[in-house]
Amino acid sequence: MRPLQISADTAIKLSEALGVPIEQLMHMPQHILLQKLAELAKPDTNSSPEPKSAHADTKDPL
């Protein structure tokens, strides 16, 4: 297995985000890295507030 083909800057950022040593990251199988990135991105999508409907807060003047 060959190391991932990513730049040093990308490796450092991924290492910090995933909490794994750079050496381990560089030899991590690509499908495992993609799975970890998906898990990392998943909480971000759930924590964002859902937009409210413009009609939900308006009252009917009748």
Contacts in CASP RR format, 6 or more apart in sequence:
PFRMAT RR
TARGET T0000
AUTHOR 0000-0000-0000
METHOD contacts of the structure
MODEL  1
MRPLQISADTAIKLSEALGVPIEQLMHMPQHILLQKLAELAKPDTNSSPE
PKSAHADTKDPL
1 27 0 8 1.000
1 29 0 8 1.000
3 26 0 8 1.000
3 27 0 8 1.000
4 11 0 8 1.000
4 25 0 8 1.000
4 26 0 8 1.000
4 27 0 8 1.000
4 28 0 8 1.000
4 30 0 8 1.000
4 33 0 8 1.000
6 14 0 8 1.000
6 26 0 8 1.000
11 22 0 8 1.000
11 25 0 8 1.000
11 26 0 8 1.000
12 22 0 8 1.000
14 25 0 8 1.000
14 33 0 8 1.000
14 37 0 8 1.000
15 21 0 8 1.000
15 22 0 8 1.000
15 25 0 8 1.000
17 40 0 8 1.000
18 25 0 8 1.000
18 36 0 8 1.000
18 37 0 8 1.000
18 40 0 8 1.000
20 28 0 8 1.000
25 33 0 8 1.000
28 36 0 8 1.000
END
